[in-house]
């Protein structure tokens, strides 16, 4: 997980507005490529993403003479890519099979379990562990909407209860937000989000008839007789625990850890070495039965790694420009819970939700002359024991929005694209970038986001 974010606007080299064009081009190609020119995109997405990313990187290095932001972004990307790759490999060697009738209630129960599990192993870990069993369970009735609601619930909303759940919350923990702050203050919005999304999912799934093919009668009889599940590749759980545990090896928290020091920032490399080492031994010793059962291959993770290389580096000007606008003096009057919820959420859906969280946390704290590089002041801001008790609701608004809005697009949160890639490798025709937003996010996710905003952030009922 990326964990060394700073307020990007503080960088002395301002990027020109036109430099966001490569980011817009990449997003447009991710959205339209698989639909309009699928053959070209399938064979060239790596070249497109890397070329656009390197173009923006070259402009920063050779035109703006800005080394700070590219280096910062590189370490963020490296941490992101290593964590996702390690989790993907570890989870790929764990085969979970569920003998049960794929009813709407069973599906809701499975994603609800995933929502709880996400707080222990992260939304990425929970998604990778459960997406393949979820697909197998529904193999005779699988539809794209089921994968989308899996993304809504397991890959995003589920991780709202602990800092382990989602990258933005982990960043807050590293900066000084108490570990159990999320459980204490975000439980109601978590429960509300999961309940509403599960209810919508249940209603829609109840209308899904088994049309692809009908299971054999003996299979139906076995599944109706009793519900059971079994796990192959349990040894990978040990390596999975190491990968997740290594997340806490952060030099900004543990001063004695080896690190790379640059421009006031401590960048980790020990954590990434441990995670890659665990992934290597995990793959080398994985159960061949589990790998075959999961139809494991590296295509989904390679797609994520290459596309997010382009996203991370082309996103630099967009993040910098948004932070520059938000940090203007007249902007202070707009630092309210309502504004922070919608502003943080809007950017989290289309940019990366982790730096968006960090930027708006810094802006909200600056209103009270507090700095996010002070652990004491971050803790005071989170608990409302500093300059103003009202700071508590500001952080609640930022936290809720950063996590929940991460589900609004495929690129809002890392697991989203990973789940999409795994589903497509299983033969499921997933909606395009804009179809995902228009057919699912706006009609189903947005009403839940509005409800949570109105009850929790605007009326402060909980």
N, C-alpha and C positions, 0 to 999 in steps of 0.2 A: 504494500500500500504506500502511495506517495505520502510523505510526512514532513517535508521541509518547506512548505509553502510560506511565502511572504506576500505582503501587499504589492502586487505587480506594478502598480502605478508609481511606486517609489523608485523604480528603475529610471536612471537619468536619460536613457536613450528612448525617446518617444517614437513609436512606429507610425508611419503615415497610414491614413485610412485605407488607401487602395491595397495595402498589404493583406487585408482580410479576403481578397479575391481568391487566392489559392484555397483557403478554408472553405469558402462557399462553393468553389468548383468541386472540391473533394466530396463535400456533403451531397451536392447535386448528383455526382456520379455514383456515390453509394446508393442514393435513392433511386436513380433511373437506370443505372448500368445493368442490373440483373433482368430488367424488364425490356428495355429498348435495344440493348446490344449485348445480350447475355453471353454470346460466344467470345466476343472481344474482352468483356469484363472478366470473365472466368480465367482467361489466359494472361491478362495484363493488369489486374488490379494491384499486384505487387509493385509493378513498375510505376503505375500512376501515383500510388500513395507515397512511395519513396521519393519520386521525382518532385512532387509538390512539396513534400516535407523538406527536402534538401534545398529547394528553391528559396523558401522562406528562411531557412537556416543560413544560407549563403548571404542573403540580404542583411541579416542581423550582423553577421561576422565581418563582411567586407564593405558594406555601405554604411550601416549604423555604427560599426565598430563596437558592437555590444557583445561581449563574451559572457557576461553574467547570466542573462536570461537563458541563452542556449544551454549553458552548463547546468543551470538549475533544472531546466526542462528535461535534459538528458537523464539526470539522476532520477527524476520523477518517473520518466518513462521506463527506465531500467528496472526500478522497483516494481512498477505496475506489471511489466512484461514477465519478469522473473516469478512474481507471485502467481499470476494467472497460469503460466506455463507449468509451474510446479504443482499447483492444485489440480490442473487438468490431467497431468500424468498420474498423480496419486489416485485421483478419483476414477480414472480410466481403468485401473487395475482392481477396482472394487465392484463386483457384480452383485447387485441387489435384485432379487426376483420376488415378485408378489403374486401369490396364487389367490386371486379374488375376482369377484365379478366387478367389472368396471362400471359402477353406477355413479351418478352425479354425487351422491353422498360420499362414496369412497374417494372420488377425485378431490372433493372439498376437504375431506379429512387428510389426504396426503399433502396437499399444498399448505394446510394449516400446520401440520407437523413440520413441514419445511420452513414455515414462518418462525416457528420456535427454534428449530435447529440453526437457522441463519444467525441467531444471536450468539451461538456457541462456536460455530466454524466459519462465520461470515456468509454473506449472501452468495459469494462466489463458490465457497466450499459446499454449501447446501444445494446450490443449483447444479453443480457438477455431480454430486452424489445422487440426486433424485431425478434429474431430467430423463435419463435413460430408462429407469424403472417406470417413470410416469408414462413415457411413450409406449413401452412394452405393455403396460397394463391396459392402455387404450388402443392397442394396435388395430383392433377391428372397428374402431369408431373415432380414430384420431382426426382432429381438425385443427387448423391454424389457431383458432380462438383459444383452444386449450393451452397451447404453448404461450400465447400472449398473456393469459391470466396467470400462468406459472411465472412469467417474467414480472408481472405486476406484484404478485404476492410473495413469492419465494426470493426472487432476485433483487427485490427492492424494499417493499414495505415491511417485510419480515424483519429486516435488520435494524429496526429502530430502537431496540431495547438496551443494547450494550455497545460499547466502543468497538467490539470485535465485529459487530454486525455490518457496518458500512464504512467505507473510507472517510467520509466527512466527519463522522463521529469519532473515529480513531484519531484524526487530526486534532479534534477538540480535546480529547483525552491527553494527547502528547503535549498540548499547549497549557494544560492545567485544569481542565474540566474534570471534576471527580468521577471515578470509574462508575459509580452507581447513580450518578446524576441522571443519566438517560432512563434508567429503570424507574426512578422516582418521579420524574417529571414528564416522561413521554409514554408512559404505559397506556393512558387513556387514548391518546391519538393513535397509538399502535393498535390497540384492541378495536377501536372504531374503524380504522382503515382496513384491518384484516376482516372484520365482521361484514362491512359493507361490500368489499370486493368478493368475499366468499359467497355472500348472498346473491350478488349479481351473477357470479360464475355458476352457482347452483341452478339458478333460473334458466340461464342460457343452455347449460349442459343438459338440463332435463328435457330439452327439445331436440336433443341430438339422438337420432336413431342409428342403429347399427347397420350402415349401408355398404361399407367396404366389402366385408365378407362375414358370414356367420360362423362363429366357432363350432368345432365339432361337439356333438352332444355330450361325449364323455368329458370334454374339457369344461363345459358348462356345469355338468354334474359335480365335477371335482371342485370347481370354484365355489359352487353353491353350498357344498357340504361343509367346508370350513375355510376360513381366511388364514393364510400363513405366509410368511416370507422367510427367505434364507439369504445368507451373504456368503459369497465366494471371494477370496482374496483379502481375508481379514488382516493379514500381515501388513497390508498397505495402510491400515489405520494407524500403525505405529509411525510410519513415515509422514502420514498426514498430520499427526499431532506435532511432529518436529517442525514441519513447514509452518503450521499455524503458530506454534510457540515462538518460532524465530521472529515473528512479527514484532515482538516486544523488545528485540535486541536493537534498540535505537540509540545512537550515540548522543542524541539531544536529551535523552532521559537518563541514560547510564553513561556518565562521563568517562569511565575507564575503558569503554569499548574502543577498539581501533576504528579510525574513520579518516575520511578525506576532508580536510579543512579548506574552505575557499570562501573568501569574502564574507566572513562572519557566520557561515553556515557549516554544519557538520553533516557530511553525507556518508551514509552507511554503505559498506561493501561486505562486511562479515555476514550480515543477515542474508544477503543474496547468495553468497557462497554456500552457506548452510542449506538454503532452500534448493538450490540447483543440485547440490550433492545428494540431498535426500531424494530429489526427483530422479536422479540418475540411478541410485541404488534401488529405488522403488520400481522403476521400469525394468531394470535388469533382473530383479527377483520377483516380478509380478507373476501371478497365476496365469498361465496361458489360457486356461479355461475362462477366467474372468475377462481377459483381453478379447478373446474371441466372442464371448457372449455380448460384450459391449461394442463389438465391431470397431475396436479402437484403431484410430489412425491419427496422424498429426495434421490433417488438413484443416479442421476447425480452429486449432490453436494458431496455426501459421496465418490463417486469414485474419484473426484478431490481432496478432503481433504486427503484421505488416500494415494493416489499415490504421491501427492506432498509432503507429509510428508517424504516419502522415497527419493524423488528427492532432496528436500532441504538438507537433512542431508548427503546423499551419494555424493552430489555435492560439499561438502566442500573441499575435497582434490583436485578435478578438478579445482575449482576456485583458490585455493591457489597455485597449481602448475603452472597454466597459469600466474598468477600474478607474481610469482617468476621468471619465464622465462622472462616476459616482463620488469621486473624492473632491469635486469642486466645492468651494465654500458654501454656496447657496443650497447644496444638497443636504446639509445637516438637518434642515427642517423636515425632510422627508423620512428621516430615520424613525419610523414607527413600526409596530409589529405587523400591521397590515401590509405596509409597503415592503418590508423585509421578506415577508412570506412570499409575495408574488414576484418580487424582483429576484430573490434567491432561487425560487422555483423555476421561473422562466429561463434563467441562464443555466440552471442545473440540467434542464431537459435537453438543451442543445449544445452546451459546452460540457466540460467535465464537472461533476457535482462537487468534487473535493476542493479544487482551487476556488470555486464559487463560494463555498462555505467559508474558506479562509479569508477571502476578500471582504465579504460582508460582515464577518466577525470583526475584522480589523476596523472597518468603517463604523460599525455600531459602537465599538469601544472608543474610537477616536472622538465620538460625540461627547463622551464623559472624560476626555483627557486620560484615557487608559490605553495601555499598549499590550498587544497580544504576545509580545516577546517576554512579558513578565508573567511567570506562573502564578504568582500571588494575585495579580490584578485580574487574570483570566478567571481564577477561582472566585474572586469577589464578584466579578461580572456575572458568572454562572449562577451564583447563589443569592444574588441581590443584596450582598452585605457591603457593597462598596459605596459609590457616590449616590446611587439611586436604586431602591428595591425593584424598580421597573425594568432593570436590565435583565432580569430573569426571563420575562416573557419575550424579550427581544431574542435571546439565544434559543428559546423554545421555537419561535417562529422560523429562525434560520435553520435549525436542526431538522425540524419536521419537513420543511420545504426541500432542503437539499436531498434528503433521503427519498421522499415520496415522488418528487418530480423527476428523479432519476429514471423512472420507468416510462416517462412520456415519449421518448424516442429510443431507437436502438443504441445510440451513442451516449445516452445520459449516464450510464453506469456500465462498467466493464462486463459484468456477467450477462447483460442483455444480448450483446452481439455473440457471445460465446454460446448461449442457449440457442439462438437463432441458427448459428452455424451447425451445431450438433443436430438440431431438428432437420435442417435441410440435408445433412449427410444421411439422415435416416429416411429420406424420400418425402418429407413433408414440405409442401409448397407454401413457404411463409410469405406474408404480405410485404410489399416493398416499403421503403422508408416512409413515404407519405401515406400509403395505404394503411400502415400501422397506426399513424397518427389520426387519420380521418375516420377510419372504420372502428378503431378500438380506444385510443387514448382520449379523444374528445367525447365520444358518447358514453363511455363507461368509466374511465379513470378520472376525467375532469369533474364530474358531479361529486365523486367521493372527495376530491381535493377541495372543492368549494364547500362541502358540508363540514369538513374538518376545519377549514379556515374560519367559517362562520361561528361554529360552536366553541372551538378551542382558542383561536387567535383573536378573533374579533370580539366575541362576547365574554371570553375568559370564563366559561362555565365550568371548566375542569382545571 
